[in-house]
Amino acid sequence: MNSDFTNTSAEAKVLYLDADYEVESAGSFVRCAVTGEHIAIDDLKYWSVARQEAYVDVDASLKAELEASK
């Protein structure tokens, strides 16, 4: 995780990896792909490597997974 890029109120561009992520463009948050909510970079816990999406919580992650498997 690279928290050196959290000094701005802009949306970050993030590359989601297995068990980690890389901040590619400075920002303090990402958006949940399901709810649209802002997720502070320091609070980011759920994402999909395959879909390169962030999720605000486990429920949003499960919803995205179920939708993708249809």
ZIHU-V195055 format. One record per residue. N is the residue number from 0. RES is the residue in three letters. PHI is phi in radians with two decimals (NA if undefined). Layout:
n->{N & N}
res->{RES & RES}
phi->{PHI & PHI}
//
This chain:
n->{0 & 1 & 2 & 3 & 4 & 5 & 6 & 7 & 8 & 9 & 10 & 11 & 12 & 13 & 14 & 15 & 16 & 17 & 18 & 19 & 20 & 21 & 22 & 23 & 24 & 25 & 26 & 27 & 28 & 29 & 30 & 31 & 32 & 33 & 34 & 35 & 36 & 37 & 38 & 39 & 40 & 41 & 42 & 43 & 44 & 45 & 46 & 47 & 48 & 49 & 50 & 51 & 52 & 53 & 54 & 55 & 56 & 57 & 58 & 59 & 60 & 61 & 62 & 63 & 64 & 65 & 66 & 67 & 68 & 69}
res->{MET & ASN & SER & ASP & PHE & THR & ASN & THR & SER & ALA & GLU & ALA & LYS & VAL & LEU & TYR & LEU & ASP & ALA & ASP & TYR & GLU & VAL & GLU & SER & ALA & GLY & SER & PHE & VAL & ARG & CYS & ALA & VAL & THR & GLY & GLU & HIS & ILE & ALA & ILE & ASP & ASP & LEU & LYS & TYR & TRP & SER & VAL & ALA & ARG & GLN & GLU & ALA & TYR & VAL & ASP & VAL & ASP & ALA & SER & LEU & LYS & ALA & GLU & LEU & GLU & ALA & SER & LYS}
phi->{NA & -2.16 & -1.56 & -1.22 & -1.81 & -1.80 & -1.66 & -2.35 & -1.63 & -1.46 & -1.33 & -1.40 & -1.78 & -2.21 & -1.77 & -1.55 & -2.06 & -1.16 & 1.10 & -2.86 & -2.62 & -2.15 & -1.43 & -1.65 & -2.45 & -0.91 & 3.06 & -1.83 & -2.65 & -2.21 & -1.80 & -1.20 & -1.19 & -1.68 & -1.76 & 1.42 & -1.16 & -1.33 & -2.14 & -1.05 & -0.92 & -1.19 & -1.78 & -1.21 & -2.24 & -2.17 & -2.78 & -1.98 & -1.20 & -1.09 & -1.71 & 0.92 & -2.26 & -1.81 & -2.33 & -1.23 & -2.75 & -1.11 & -1.12 & -1.16 & -1.08 & -1.12 & -1.02 & -1.13 & -1.12 & -1.15 & -1.14 & -1.24 & -1.58 & -1.28}
//
